[in-house]
Amino acid sequence: MKKFFLLTVILSVATMGMAQHRQHHNTREHQQHQGKCCGKCETPKAPQFLKKGDKIAILSPSSVPTDLTIIDKGAAVLQGWGFQTVEGKYARSNYHTYAGTPEQRCSDIMWALRDPSIKAIMCSRGGYGSANVLNLLPLDSLKKYPKWIVGYSDITGYLSAEVRAGNMAIHGNMCGRLAATGGTDQPSLYLRDMLMGKLPKYEVPGNEYNKPGKASGILIGGNMCVYGDIADTPFDFLDRSFIDGRDIILFIEEVEEPYSRIDRMFQHLILRGAMDKIKALVVGRFDGCPPSRDYKSVFEFIAEYAEPYNIPICYDFPTGHDESWNYPLIEGCLVTLDVAKDKVTLEFNLP
């Protein structure tokens, strides 16, 4: 009788343990599932567009400009467009070529986000340093204070974070280009209009490597090295939990990288599953990446990688470190891309 009673107790405890394990497993699965996209994903939202008289903050959230006068000249252009400008406390600081410590640069961003009179953030330059600030920058703050952030190169890290927070952002030229041209060149004029809600429809020349087709989806991308470095973090707009269930159009650009590095970055896109998910690929400029390995150009090199994917692909689209060929693009915006051999059109589709 005692043996029977002991066996009953053991079986009861075991059954309870199994039930608790199943409950824990189901709860964990539910929590993981809630973080995934199930095909009903929301499109990132556009922050409020600007009007004349609105205030733009000029920040240096990555590196400090080598020529600090570009901050003044860039501010003068923005003022000439009818905006007011204010400057971050650490915009001119220099901490080992960064514009201040990570904490100082983060405090400038948080100041600009929290100030209700500031409607947009213009970055003075890219360089390096976004990765060591992102860990201090809560996505909830970006979501709570949606504002346009403008920049490219290392600023790609911040643009990716904005998209993950549910906001659109602008991949485009910064103070350096405004200072150099007075804001009268075509990319700058596109940027001015875009900030005020007048969205262009781009039509650009074709390329011999273009793979014709038409696709629609959320546009994301920028500097391959930068968004590769933040892969599998909460700030990564190519994370599977974000791109699953969404139609994605990816744009890529690079500067002064050897083919071996571009090779690794493209392999990274493939290995992480991003190339299997995107609906189209937009290849921008790869400045300072001279031909090697018997390829005629970097476009021929990329085309060989991209050939197996049955998606539209365009080459030499105006995005990249050549600021004369760097049209502003809205990260997180629904776009329609139409690729032909002789021309490419890209149209922004705001709700």
RACORGI-V901128 format. One record per run of one state. SS is the DSSP state (~ for helix, > for strand, _ for the rest). FROM is the first residue (numbers start at 1). TO is the last residue. If there is no record, write none. Layout:
BEGIN
[[SS/FROM/TO] [SS/FROM/TO]]
END
This chain:
BEGIN
[[_/1/1] [~/2/34] [_/35/44] [>/45/45] [_/46/54] [>/55/59] [_/60/62] [>/63/63] [_/64/68] [~/69/80] [_/81/83] [>/84/87] [_/88/94] [>/95/95] [_/96/97] [>/98/98] [_/99/101] [~/102/114] [_/115/117] [>/118/123] [_/124/130] [~/131/134] [_/135/138] [~/139/144] [_/145/147] [>/148/151] [_/152/152] [~/153/164] [_/165/166] [>/167/167] [_/168/168] [>/169/171] [_/172/174] [~/175/181] [_/182/185] [~/186/195] [_/196/200] [>/201/205] [_/206/210] [>/211/211] [_/212/212] [>/213/223] [~/224/229] [_/230/239] [~/240/243] [_/244/247] [>/248/255] [_/256/258] [~/259/271] [_/272/273] [~/274/277] [>/278/287] [_/288/297] [~/298/306] [_/307/311] [>/312/315] [_/316/322] [~/323/325] [_/326/328] [>/329/331] [_/332/333] [>/334/339] [_/340/342] [>/343/348] [_/349/351]]
END
